[in-house]
Amino acid sequence: MARPRVFISSTFYDLKQTRVDLDLFLDQLGYEPVRNEEGDIPYGKEDALEEYCYKEIKSIDILISIIGGRFGSESKKHDSSVSQMEIRAALAENKQVYLFIDKNVLSEYETYLLNKDSEIKFRYVDDKRIYNFIEEVKLLRANNNIKGFDTVSDITRYLKEQLAGLFQRFLQEQTRVKEVNLIKGLEKTAQTLNRLVNYLSDENKDQAEEINRILMISHPLTESVKNYMNVKYNFYIEGLDDLTAFMKAYSYSLQEDEPFFDPYVFIRESSNTKHTITISSDLFDDEKRLKFCKKTDWNVDWCTYSVEDDEDDLPF
């Protein structure tokens, strides 16, 4: 399984043990440390050795830079150290960069800002260009994550929090990808439905009756009546006349003595039992046509069923 590659950039001799400790820390986390002293960088014969370090940065995921008091090896092509050029290369490639600066150096940096045009000797660095570079990095608008440190424990503690944060952000982005894909899917569905509606309305206006029949077959009132009467086949109701005729076929009669027919009460009597189906008149418009109703809007009180036994006719 591929592991995130982390380039450790710093001067060597003064920070040798720090580099070793960081290598071990990253390896234990499951990352792949990249250090030039361990042969992790393939060197060729066409370019200067430092150029291969910059090329290797293209294939890494994270760069950790540690700045101490030594300027280090100077670049043969630039007025900077190799370590500084490694940071610039990582920033140019838009890599995640974590920059750690010795706290003594970081503290003296404030003195440098007050005296950078003066020829003075600084206590904690061997070359003023270290402070010049820190100033350059601090002026960056992005990816200038700078942290002071006393010991390597300060570095590893901070990295644990940052790497965990990167993983958490990755999980959030994965969730967003799913949401974006869902939205795109809904948009495609909406476009398909819109084309279907346009097709049905513009090219197939004569199909309106068929569409209405399909909708009414699945009307909640139709399903309720089917269940109450144990009907095994599909049917649809367009209005009160249809409903009355259907109920009559099953020996149900509309009680016309109900005031204003609100609600509509259908009764079937057999031997000593009375079956009653009560249907709200609100389900019909002024012309007694059945209104369309979504299942999510259905109220079970709009269609009820009851059975009564006439106990007075039972023999003693």
PEHUTA-V956166 format. One line per field, one symbol per residue. ss: DSSP state (A for helix, B for strand, O for the rest). phi: phi as a letter, one per 40 degrees, with the letter a starting at -180 (. if undefined). burial: 1 if it has 16 or more other C-alpha atoms within 10 Angstrom, else 0. A space follows every 50 residues. Layout:
BEGIN
ss=???
phi=???
burial=???
END
This chain:
BEGIN
ss=OOOOBBBBBBOOOOOAAAAAAAAAAAAAAOOBBBOAAAOOOOOOOOOOAA AAAAAAAAAOOBBBBBBOOOOOOBOOOOOOBAAAAAAAAAAAOOOBBBBB BBAAAAAAAAAAAAAOOOOOOOOOOOOOAAAAAAAAAAOOOOOOBBBBBO OAAAAAAAAAAAAAAAAAAAAAAAAAAAAAAAAAAAAAAAAAAAAAAAAA AAOOAAAAAAAAAAAAAOOAAAAAAAAAAOOOOOOOOOBAAAAAAAAAAO OOBBOOOOAAAOOBBBBBBBOOBBBBBBBOAAABOOOOBBOOOOAAAOOA AABBBBBBBOAAAOOO
phi=.cbdcbccbaccccbdccccccdcdccccgcbcbbcccgcbcbbbcbcdc ccccccccbcbbbbbbbbcbcgccccbbcacccccccccccccgccbbbb bdccccccdccdccbccbcbcccbbcaccccdcdcccccccafbcbbcab bccccccccdcccccccccccccccccccccccccccccccccccccccc ccbbcccdcccccccccccdcdcccdcccfccbcabbcaccccccccccb gcbccccccffbccbbbbbafbbbbbbbbccccbcccgccccacccccbc ccabbabbbccccccc
burial=00001111111100100110011011000011111100001010000001 11111110011111111111110010000111111110111000111111 11111100100100000000000110010110010010000001011110 01001000100000000000000000000000000000000000000000 00000000000010011111111110000000000111110011011000 01110000000011111100000011111110110000010110000000 0110100000000000
END
